[in-house]
Amino acid sequence: MVFKKLSRLRLQGFNNLTKSLSFNIYDICYAVSEEQRRRYIEYIDEAYDADRLTQILTDVAETIGANILNIARQDYDPQGASVTILISEQPVVDKLGMDMVSETVVAHLDKSHITVHTYPETHPHNGIATFRVDIDVVTCGVISPLKALNFLIDSFESDIVTTDYRVRGFTRDVHGRKYYIDHKINSIQDYLGRHIRKKYAMIDVNVYQENIFHTKMHIKDFNLDTYLFGASSSDLSLKERQRIKGLLKREIIELFSGRNLR
């Protein structure tokens, strides 16, 4: 993807546009028994623990060209994990050329950060298991969180993705003219790779005059075996397969639309 910046425009001071990219990513499956539901939670907690999430966000920082200043991470009991990384466009040093300590960095650069929180859960009655990941990539300056779009969607088993992108504030050139955005964008879809656009059905809700962009997507293909945890469709009766398909498709529609079906 091509990112158009204000590299040829002489700015008065720092480019202080704030660019915020937020994700809700859902992975959905069906766990037949209570034991399988327990093992699903254990699998998610192991596959996406704080160490793995830290590596993913570290790769995000490298992808967008940001410098990591501070990392905080936590695994939770009984399940879930969170990671927060503070970033900057340039390395931060003091007047003597020494790296600044983390406490100073946290206070000085808390506007630029990458965060991830996980929410694995199962339903005890209908067998549906849902793994939700919330991700925020917020930058100031010319580095763009949009560069992380494809990497983040590919890093998780994403059945449904809800994405919000907003540019806030302004930057000023040497003549005093204000700029409220420093790149062209019609839709978040403009920055998605071809393989993702082919894989997902998408809709947009954009407010162009406010530089607010919203895209929702859900996976097009439905293969029951990819949604069964610890089981195979061949082990189920036709009636059971149809029942589980109905539950899964209902879950996908409800999460994609953001409302319960009657």
C-alpha positions in Angstrom: 0.0 0.0 0.0 1.1 3.6 -0.7 1.1 6.0 2.2 1.2 9.7 1.2 2.8 11.9 3.9 3.7 15.5 4.3 7.3 14.7 3.7 7.7 17.6 1.3 5.8 20.1 3.4 7.8 22.2 5.8 6.1 22.1 9.2 6.2 24.5 12.0 7.4 22.2 14.8 6.2 18.6 15.3 3.6 16.8 13.3 1.1 16.4 16.1 -1.7 14.7 14.3 -3.0 11.8 16.3 -4.0 8.7 14.3 -6.0 6.0 16.1 -6.6 2.5 14.8 -8.9 0.2 16.9 -9.8 -3.4 16.4 -12.3 -5.9 17.8 -11.3 -9.3 16.5 -13.5 -12.4 17.1 -12.6 -16.1 16.8 -15.7 -18.3 17.2 -15.9 -22.1 17.7 -18.1 -24.8 19.1 -17.0 -27.0 21.9 -19.3 -30.0 22.4 -18.6 -31.0 26.0 -17.7 -29.2 29.2 -14.2 -30.8 29.0 -13.7 -29.5 25.4 -14.8 -26.0 26.5 -12.2 -26.1 29.4 -9.5 -27.2 27.0 -10.5 -24.5 24.5 -9.9 -21.8 27.2 -6.5 -23.5 28.1 -5.5 -23.5 24.4 -6.3 -19.8 24.0 -4.5 -18.8 27.1 -1.5 -20.7 26.0 -1.6 -19.6 22.3 -2.2 -16.0 23.1 -0.5 -15.4 26.5 1.3 -12.2 27.4 4.6 -13.3 25.9 3.0 -14.1 22.5 1.0 -10.8 22.5 4.2 -8.9 23.4 5.9 -10.4 20.3 2.9 -9.5 18.1 2.9 -5.9 19.3 6.7 -5.7 19.0 6.3 -6.8 15.4 3.6 -4.1 14.9 5.9 -1.4 16.2 8.6 -2.6 13.7 6.0 -2.7 10.9 4.9 0.9 11.4 8.4 2.2 12.1 8.0 3.1 15.8 10.5 3.0 18.6 9.5 1.0 21.7 9.9 2.9 25.0 8.2 0.8 27.6 6.3 -2.5 27.8 3.8 -3.6 30.5 2.2 -7.0 30.3 0.0 -9.2 32.4 -1.6 -12.7 32.3 -4.9 -12.9 34.2 -6.5 -15.6 36.4 -8.7 -17.4 35.3 -8.1 -16.3 31.7 -7.0 -13.5 29.4 -4.0 -11.3 29.0 -3.1 -7.6 28.3 0.0 -5.9 26.9 0.7 -2.1 26.6 3.6 -0.8 24.7 4.5 2.9 24.6 6.1 4.1 21.4 7.6 7.1 19.7 8.4 8.2 16.2 12.0 8.9 17.2 14.2 7.5 20.0 13.9 9.7 23.1 17.2 10.8 24.7 18.1 13.5 27.2 20.4 16.5 26.6 23.5 14.3 27.3 22.5 11.8 24.7 21.4 9.1 27.2 18.3 7.1 26.9 15.5 8.4 29.2 14.3 6.2 32.0 11.0 4.5 31.7 9.1 6.6 34.3 9.9 9.8 32.3 9.0 8.1 29.0 5.6 7.0 30.4 4.7 10.5 31.5 6.1 12.1 28.3 4.8 9.9 25.5 1.6 8.3 26.7 -0.2 9.6 23.5 1.6 7.0 21.3 0.9 3.5 22.3 -0.1 0.0 21.3 -2.4 -2.1 23.5 -4.0 -5.5 23.3 -6.5 -7.2 25.6 -7.9 -10.7 25.2 -11.3 -12.0 26.3 -11.8 -15.8 25.9 -15.2 -17.1 27.1 -17.5 -20.0 26.6 -21.2 -20.5 27.0 -22.1 -23.3 29.4 -25.5 -24.0 27.7 -25.1 -23.8 23.9 -21.4 -24.8 23.5 -20.4 -21.6 21.7 -16.9 -20.4 22.6 -15.7 -16.9 21.6 -12.3 -15.4 21.7 -12.3 -11.6 21.5 -9.2 -9.5 21.0 -9.2 -5.7 21.4 -6.3 -3.8 19.9 -5.5 -0.1 19.8 -2.6 1.4 17.8 -2.3 5.2 18.4 0.5 7.3 16.9 1.5 10.9 16.6 3.6 12.2 13.8 4.1 10.8 10.3 4.1 7.1 11.3 0.8 5.5 10.4 -1.0 2.7 12.3 -2.7 1.7 9.0 0.5 -0.1 8.1 -0.3 -2.7 10.8 -3.7 -3.6 9.4 -2.9 -6.7 7.4 -0.3 -8.0 9.9 -2.8 -7.8 12.9 -5.7 -9.4 11.0 -3.4 -12.3 9.9 -1.9 -12.7 13.4 -5.2 -13.9 14.9 -7.8 -16.5 13.8 -10.2 -13.7 12.7 -13.8 -14.7 11.9 -15.1 -11.1 12.5 -13.1 -7.9 12.5 -14.5 -4.5 13.4 -12.1 -1.7 12.7 -12.2 2.1 13.5 -9.7 4.6 12.3 -9.7 8.3 13.2 -7.3 11.2 12.7 -7.6 14.0 15.3 -5.9 17.3 16.0 -4.0 19.3 13.4 -0.5 20.1 12.3 0.7 23.5 10.9 3.1 24.4 8.1 5.6 27.2 8.3 3.1 29.6 6.8 0.5 28.9 9.5 -1.9 26.8 7.4 -3.5 24.0 9.4 -3.7 20.4 8.1 -6.2 18.0 9.7 -5.0 14.9 7.9 -1.8 14.2 6.1 -2.8 11.3 3.8 -5.6 10.4 1.4 -8.1 7.8 2.5 -11.6 6.9 1.3 -12.0 3.7 3.3 -10.0 1.4 5.6 -10.4 -1.1 2.8 -8.0 0.9 0.7 -5.2 -0.3 3.0 -6.2 -4.0 3.2 -4.2 -6.6 1.2 -5.9 -8.4 -1.7 -5.9 -11.7 0.2 -7.9 -10.2 3.0 -10.4 -8.4 0.7 -11.1 -11.8 -1.0 -11.5 -13.6 2.3 -14.0 -11.3 4.0 -17.3 -9.6 3.2 -17.2 -5.9 4.3 -19.3 -2.9 4.9 -18.2 0.7 5.7 -19.7 3.5 7.8 -17.6 6.6 7.2 -17.8 10.2 8.3 -15.4 11.8 5.9 -15.8 15.4 7.1 -14.7 14.3 10.6 -11.9 11.9 9.4 -13.7 9.0 11.0 -13.6 5.6 9.2 -15.4 2.4 10.2 -15.2 -1.0 8.5 -16.8 -4.3 9.6 -15.9 -7.6 8.0 -16.8 -11.3 8.4 -15.3 -14.3 6.8 -17.1 -15.5 3.7 -16.6 -19.2 3.7 -18.3 -21.4 6.3 -16.7 -24.8 6.9 -18.1 -26.5 10.0 -14.9 -28.4 10.7 -12.9 -25.2 11.1 -15.3 -24.2 13.9 -15.3 -27.4 15.9 -12.9 -27.7 18.8 -11.7 -31.2 19.6 -14.3 -32.8 17.3 -15.0 -33.6 13.6 -18.2 -33.1 11.7 -18.0 -36.7 10.6 -18.5 -37.7 14.2 -21.9 -35.9 14.4 -25.3 -36.8 13.0 -26.8 -34.7 10.2 -29.3 -33.2 12.7 -26.5 -32.3 15.1 -24.5 -30.7 12.3 -27.4 -28.6 11.3 -28.1 -27.5 14.8 -24.5 -26.5 15.4 -24.3 -24.6 12.1 -27.4 -22.7 13.1 -25.9 -21.7 16.4 -22.6 -20.6 14.9 -24.1 -18.6 12.1 -26.4 -16.9 14.5 -23.4 -16.0 16.7 -21.6 -14.6 13.7 -24.5 -12.5 12.6 -25.1 -11.1 16.1 -21.5 -10.2 16.6 -21.2 -8.7 13.1 -24.3 -6.6 13.5 -23.8 -5.7 17.1 -27.3 -6.8 18.2 -29.2 -9.9 19.3 -31.5 -11.7 17.0 -35.0 -12.5 18.2 
